[in-house]
Amino acid sequence: MGIFGLESFLLKYLPNACPRVKLEDLIKEYRRETGRTSCVTVIDTNILIRQCLDDLDIVCGGQFAEYKINLLNYIGRLTALGISPVFFLDGSVDRGKMRCWMDRQMERQERLRRIYQSVDEGCNRSIIAAEDTIIPAGMYEATIITIQEAKYPIFCAVSDADVEMAQYARANKCFAIMSRDTDFIILRGARYYVSLFYKHFRASDMSTFLFDREAIAKALGLHPDHLPLLASLLKNDFVDGGYLQPLYSKLMGRRTAALKQDQFYRLDQLIPTLVDFIKRELWSKADHVGAILDSTFNGYPPFLLRNLARELGLRDQFDMKERLKKQLEVSLAMHEYAPRNAPLARPFSPQPEPETDADPEVLEMARVRHRNVSFLNSVVLSLLARRTYEMGPALEDPRLPVACTSETALRPFRRRVYGLLQMPGFFTEVIVPARAPTPDLPVYRCLVVPVSPDPRVHPHPGLLALWREHNEDDADLGGDRWRLFAWALAAHRHRSAPVDALADMLRELPKHLVVPASLVYLLYHSKALEGFDRSAADLVRMLTRTSMVAKLVSETAPGELYVASYDKTVVHVAALFMRSFTYLSVLNDVLGAPVPLDKLHPALYFNGKLFHKIFMNEQPLDPVIRSSIDEGTENLIIKTVCEEVAEVYEYSEE
């Protein structure tokens, strides 16, 4: 997101520095001025996803086959112009951005409330505003697999994605960065930065807004190298604007009897004032952070600063000053600002990592697999590095009991996944629930105790062994992977309970059905499917039937299913099913991909509209598809899931 409000300010007040351009014309200019023919473009994959959803129904749980077609068509239009795409993914949330990340999750919870209100009123996708869109769980993974299958280069950021994208673009003299983040106006990266925001990008003529870094700096009256100073004086992903209120009040001539953290200042008035401050007070100084702190805190009575600090939830003004100092230092570093007489292209140094107990060789292999996207999910490296595992809310019903949510129902499963990492101590997770936080139930970091398998019953060969390339002759290692996979799924059972029957069933299934069979097993025994008008067994049958025919429907009649109105239970269960897939993909990563990545694509086993049709007892299947269903396999899945007699143990570790 970058600097709050800066994009709108630039488009409104500096339109000549942010013109609408056709990519085709920009490519011609680039080739003419540089003499290069290759137009390597760094694409922000997380922003790209939204571009390919406009004509799809996403409340129903996701149309993954149709999305895959849209994504490949979109990329095809870019390559037809001469663009060579390189895709980048966000890694874990940088510690300095956690406050901003949490703010966005709160906004998502408000969207959830509005969406379910619309569902209750009988609305369908066409009536739900685009601004209320929540990308379905599983889209991120579907995007990665689709890009990998198409053989395009794709990387996952190990540290801050914006900085890594800018560094890659700079090192490879790239044509452009396509994203929606004003940090790319501040950072030196590709020759051009163009917006990929769905409201900016016009697919009809492949045009969008170009944010010209040099022209923007000139229009503001700054040297481009001083843009990081301006960025750090505004609310951004690292700096809380409330801490800067004393500076704003002083510069704007609005000193009052009180300082308020939410005092509003129009950017068209504030930014020119800050530019003048930079030129007058900071340009000639060596210690920019010290100069900003002096200007912010000097000249105010202590009680005013102390009251503001307490309004911000801090101890006193000294605490506020120290925190602002750290925020400014991080912001300047993350925007690659170099003081005078220092090399501008200095290597970026991320914040120190938390201490970790992980074996250095394991950690290094995890970094490699993370970077080249051998892991489908960025979570494994985060957990090994002792970072917080963050997960925003899926489209689950916020009004349901917590026992019906992935946050609570799947925690025993996540504990087993953590246990397979073979690290002592707690793991930290922030799994944001669908329900809005209250004073009694806030969103907080949760310390989770891992549960490890009993080595006498389920031996663990070690992560390095699990991450080796698959060898068909190594039957023992393959067996270990599947037994540990089944053990993690059986989180409702004693950690030493045998799971051979479940492992054998999964291995015998067609590879594309392993994931849905695992998901219904996990949801059924976690009791997340209980408490609805339909029984848990009925929901298992519906999800299994959807999985059996989703691929056939997608191949024969993609996009032809129509849902007149939604059922809130189906919306919730579909979201729960696909969020469970996200957690299952982490297990698959930890175990070295017993299920090949190309068999994880949700298009192979799920279609939200199809699930709605089956739930409503409509007949969405033509006779040819119905006759193609392997009822033997379908019944095997249902029988294994629903008829297993689970042992009941009082077991303190679980």
BELKAKA-V880684 format. One record per backbone hydrogen bond with DSSP energy under -1.0 kcal/mol. CO is the residue of the C=O (numbers start at 1). NH is the residue of the N-H. Records with the same first field share a line. If there is no record, write none. Layout:
BEGIN
CO->NH + NH
END
This chain:
BEGIN
1->182
3->6
5->9
6->10
7->11
8->12
9->13
10->14
14->17
15->18
17->212
19->210
21->208
22->26
23->27
24->28
25->29
26->30
27->31
28->32
29->33
30->34
31->35
39->84
40->175 + 176
41->86
42->178
43->88
44->48
45->49
49->52
50->53
53->56
58->61
62->608
63->67
64->68
65->69
66->70
67->71
68->72
69->73
70->74
71->75
72->76
73->77
74->78
75->79
76->80
78->83
79->82
84->41
86->43
87->155
88->45
89->157
94->97
95->98
97->101
98->102
99->103
100->104
101->105
102->106
103->107
104->108
105->109
106->110
107->111
108->112
109->113
110->114
111->115
112->116
113->117
114->118
115->119
116->120
117->121
118->123
119->122
123->566
124->127
129->132
130->133
136->139
138->142
139->143
140->144
141->145
142->146
143->147
144->148
145->149
146->150
147->152
148->151
153->87
155->89
160->164
161->165
162->166
163->167
164->168
165->169
166->170
167->171
168->172
169->174
174->191
175->192
176->42
177->194
178->44
179->196
181->184
182->185
183->187
192->177
193->211
194->179
197->200 + 201
202->207
206->23
207->202
208->21
209->195
212->216
213->217
214->218
215->219
216->220
217->221 + 222
223->226
224->227
226->230
227->231
228->232
231->234
235->4
239->236
240->243
242->245
244->248
245->249
246->250
247->251
248->252
249->254
250->253
260->263
266->269 + 270
267->271
269->273
270->274
271->275
272->276
273->277
274->278
275->279
276->280
277->281
278->282 + 283
282->285
286->288
287->291
288->292
289->293
290->294
291->295
292->296
293->297
294->298
297->300
301->304 + 305
302->306
303->307
304->308
305->309
306->310
307->311
308->312
309->314
310->313
316->320
317->321
318->322
319->323
320->324
321->325
322->326
323->327
324->328
325->329
326->330
327->331
328->332
329->333
330->334
331->335
332->337
333->336
339->342
343->346
359->363
360->364
361->365
362->366
363->367
364->368
365->369
366->370
367->371
368->372
369->374 + 375
370->373
371->156
378->382
379->383
380->384
381->385
382->387
383->386
389->430
391->432
394->396
397->400
401->404
402->405
405->409
406->410
408->411
410->414
411->415
412->416
413->417
414->418
415->419 + 451
416->420
418->421
419->422
427->448
428->389
429->446
430->391
441->438
446->429
448->427
454->457 + 458
462->466
463->467
465->468
471->474
473->475
474->478
475->479
476->480
477->481
478->482
479->483
480->484
481->485
482->486
483->487
484->488
485->489
486->490
489->491
490->493
494->497
499->503
500->504
501->505
502->506
503->507
504->508
510->513
511->514
513->517
514->518
515->519
516->520
517->521
518->522
519->523
520->524
521->525
522->526
523->528
527->530
535->539
536->540
537->541
538->542
539->543
540->544
541->545
542->546
543->547
544->548
545->549
546->550
549->553
550->554
551->555
552->556
553->557
557->560
567->571
568->572
569->573
570->574
571->575
572->576
573->577
574->578
575->579
576->580
577->581
578->582
579->583
580->584
581->585
582->586
583->587
584->588
585->589
586->590
587->591
588->593
589->592
596->599
597->600
601->604
602->605 + 606
607->611
608->612
609->613
610->614
611->615
612->616
613->618
614->617
622->626
623->627
625->628
626->629
629->631
630->634
631->635
632->636
633->637
634->638
635->639
636->640
637->641
638->642
639->643
651->654
END
